[in-house]
Amino acid sequence: MVRNKKAEILGDWIARARAIEGTGELNRFAKGISDEFSAIQAALSLPWSNGQVEGQVNRLKLIKRQMYGRANFDLLRQRVLYRV
């Protein structure tokens, strides 16, 4: 469903997952998906992704953790902009 971007079967999958007895984790996961149904359906049906942005944020946080307490903002800025 996720790899093939089939948003139309999301509702059926949630109903089947919630109907299975004895799987508390799966039921909680299905409930969480149904709470955010419109956002997840849009993510499955639209071609856009924020993966590139998330990757840059992850890189920035890594650099900040590495430099914590060692340098001022100017060095951090240079390191982020020039990919040292």
C-alpha positions, 0 to 999 in steps of 0.5 A: 500500500505504501510503496505502490501509493494505493491510498484507496485501500487505506480505509479497508486496511484500518477496518481489518486491522482494528477487527483483529482480536488479541493484537493490541499494538496493531489496534493502537497503530490502526487507531492512530492512523485513523486519527490522522486519516486525511494527512496519511491519505494525502501522503499516499496519494500526492507525489510530493515528499519532504524527505529532502528537508528532513535530511537537511534538518537532520544534518544541521542537528548532527553538526550542532551536537558535534559542536556543542560548547566548542565554538560560536555561531560564526563557526557553526554557520561556516560549517553548515554553509560550506559542508566542512 
